[in-house]
Amino acid sequence: MPGPHPFPLPAGRPARLVLIGALAGGFSALFGVGGGVVLVPLLVVLLGYDAKVATATSLAAIAITAAVGVAAHGALGNVDWLRAALVGVPAMGGLLIGLAIKDRIGSRALTLAFAGVLVVAALLLVVT
């Protein structure tokens, strides 16, 4: 018989996860973001997830969201498939490098680094 689930869901948590997922989906449709930019901070801040678990959970959710988003945008003729491949294929290599780095740093350092990336991205959006 299997042991306890490694990530138990206390009362009320499934409803909050559904709300966070709906927010991420809305942001994804509007701005092309949702996974890391929306899910990770909300999982960490609102649900107390460890940063490493939050990023991994976010990636799993992104796979589902991205599949639906690509299908919908593809049907509308909005996807530039060549450029998507030119970005996506090297991104897989970057992902593997990022996983190796993430494995060597603590969750707090990961959270601070992610917050820094978000601040820089926000500033760049404001000044350009």
N, C-alpha and C positions, 0 to 999 in steps of 0.2 A: 504494500500500500504506500503511495507517495506521501512524503512529509508535507508540512505546511507550505503554503504558497510563499515564495520569497518576498512578495510585495502584497501583503494583505490590504484589503480595502475596508477601512473603518466606515461606520455609518455616515452617510452624507457625502462621502468621497466620490462615488460613481456619478452622482448628479453634478458635482463640481467639475469632474472630468468631462462630462458631456458639454457643460457650458463653456469650458475652456476650448474644447474641440470646435464648438460652433463659432466662437470668436476667431479662432485660427482659420477656419474655413472662410469666414467672411473677409478677413484681412487678406487671405490668399487670393480670393476672387478680385478684390479691389486693387491690391497693390503688388501681387506676386510674392508676398511674404506670408508667413504664418507659422511654419514649423519652428525653426530656431528662434526667430525674432519674437514670436508671440508665445509659443508653447513653453519654451524653456524657462523664461522668467516667471510665467504664471505657475508652472509646476513647482518651481523652487520657492517662490514667495507665498503663494496661496496654499499650497499643499505640503510644503516642507520637504520636497524631494531633494535628495542628494544631487548635486550638479551632474555627476556622471550618469546617474540613472535617468535624470531629466533629459539629457542630451540623447541618450540611447532610445528612450521612449519616444522622444520627438522624432527621431529619424524613422522609427517604425511607423508612426502616424503619418509622416510626410510621404512615405511610400504609398499609402492608401490614398491620401489627398492628391498627390501628384498624378497618380494613375487616372483619377476621375477628371482632374483639371486638364490634363493633356488630351484626354479623349474629347472633352467638351470644347476646348479651344481648337483642337485639331478639326473637329467637325465644322467649326466656324471659319476655318481657313486662317487662323491667327498664328500658327506655329511656323517658325522658320527652322525647318528640320536640320538643314546643314549646319547652321550656327548653333543650334541646340546640341548637336553632336560634337562640334568643335569646343564647346564649353563643358558638356557633360562627361565626355570620355576622360579628359585630363582631370576633371573633378574627382573621378574615382581614385586616381593616384593620390591626389591631395587628401582625400578621405583616409586612405591607408596611412599616410604620414601623420595626419592629425590624430588618428587613433593611437599610434605609437607614442606621440607626445602626451596625449591625454592620460595614457596609462602610467606616465612617469610623474605627473603633477597631482597635487591634492585638489579636492573639490573646491575649497575656498579660492585657491589661485585660479582655477578654471572659471569660477563665477566672476571674479574681479576682471580677468582678461576678457571675458565675454561682455561684461558691462562696458569696458573700455572700447571694445569694437563697436558696440551700439552707439556710444556717445560720439565717436569719430564719424560713424556713418550719418548720424543725425546732423552733425555740424556740416558735413560735406553737402548734404541735401539742402540745408539752409543757405549756404553761401554760393551754390551753383545755380 
